């Protein structure tokens, strides 16, 4: 399990007593991979699912495959992914993944 600097719900650094908060960060890494679009991370331009773009699109054919490849590239094993759609729009995505040890 990765231990990293933690971010809050607004992706701001968390502080306690003036110190950065460290902790288990698997879910945080997953959220960042899902929300980051390709090209947003200069050092790694192919990283990211860009979920916001998928949500706005009427076609979301290989979204699960894109998520699987991004998680695996980050060292995770994707055990389960479920998505819900309404009127051809994605409304919910749930993943179950762990880092390969």
C-alpha positions in Angstrom: 0.0 0.0 0.0 1.4 3.4 -0.9 2.0 6.0 1.7 2.0 9.5 0.3 1.2 13.1 1.1 -2.6 13.3 1.4 -5.0 15.8 -0.3 -8.4 16.9 0.8 -11.6 16.6 -1.2 -10.7 19.8 -3.1 -7.2 18.4 -3.9 -5.5 20.8 -1.5 -2.7 19.6 0.7 -3.8 18.5 4.1 -2.1 19.9 7.2 -2.3 19.1 10.8 -0.5 21.3 13.3 1.4 22.9 10.4 2.7 19.6 9.1 1.8 17.8 5.9 -0.4 14.8 6.5 0.9 11.4 5.2 -1.1 8.3 4.9 -2.4 5.4 2.8 -3.1 6.9 -0.6 -4.5 4.1 -2.9 -7.9 5.7 -3.3 -6.3 9.1 -3.8 -4.1 7.8 -6.6 -7.2 6.2 -8.2 -9.2 9.4 -8.1 -6.3 11.4 -9.5 -5.8 8.9 -12.4 -9.6 8.9 -13.2 -9.8 12.7 -13.2 -6.5 13.7 -14.8 -6.7 14.0 -18.6 -3.8 12.9 -20.8 -1.3 15.7 -21.2 -2.1 17.4 -17.9 1.0 15.9 -16.2 3.9 17.3 -18.2 6.4 14.6 -17.2 4.0 11.8 -18.0 1.8 13.0 -20.9 0.1 9.6 -21.5 -1.1 9.3 -17.9 -4.8 9.8 -17.1 -8.3 8.7 -17.9 -9.8 12.1 -18.3 -13.2 11.0 -16.9 -14.8 14.4 -17.3 -14.4 14.1 -21.1 -15.9 10.6 -21.0 -18.9 11.8 -19.0 -19.7 14.5 -21.5 -19.5 12.1 -24.4 -22.4 10.0 -25.7 -20.1 7.2 -26.5 -18.1 5.5 -23.7 -17.3 2.2 -25.3 -13.8 1.4 -24.0 -13.8 3.4 -20.8 -13.4 0.3 -18.6 -10.4 -0.7 -20.8 -8.8 2.7 -20.5 -9.3 2.7 -16.7 -7.8 -0.9 -16.5 -4.8 0.1 -18.5 -4.1 3.3 -16.5 -4.4 1.5 -13.2 -2.2 -1.4 -14.3 0.4 1.1 -15.6 0.5 2.6 -12.2 1.1 -0.8 -10.6 -2.4 -1.7 -9.5 -4.4 -4.8 -10.1 -8.0 -3.9 -11.0 -10.3 -6.5 -9.4 -13.6 -5.0 -10.3 -15.1 -2.0 -12.1 -18.8 -1.1 -12.4 -20.4 1.8 -14.1 -23.9 3.1 -14.3 -25.3 5.0 -17.2 -28.6 7.0 -17.7 -29.7 8.3 -21.0 -26.3 7.2 -22.6 -24.4 9.3 -20.0 -22.2 7.8 -17.3 -23.6 8.6 -13.8 -21.4 6.5 -11.5 -18.1 4.5 -11.6 -16.8 2.3 -8.9 -13.5 0.6 -8.9 -11.9 -2.0 -6.7 -8.1 -2.1 -7.2 -5.0 -2.7 -5.1 -1.3 -2.2 -5.7 0.5 -5.3 -6.7 2.9 -6.3 -4.0 
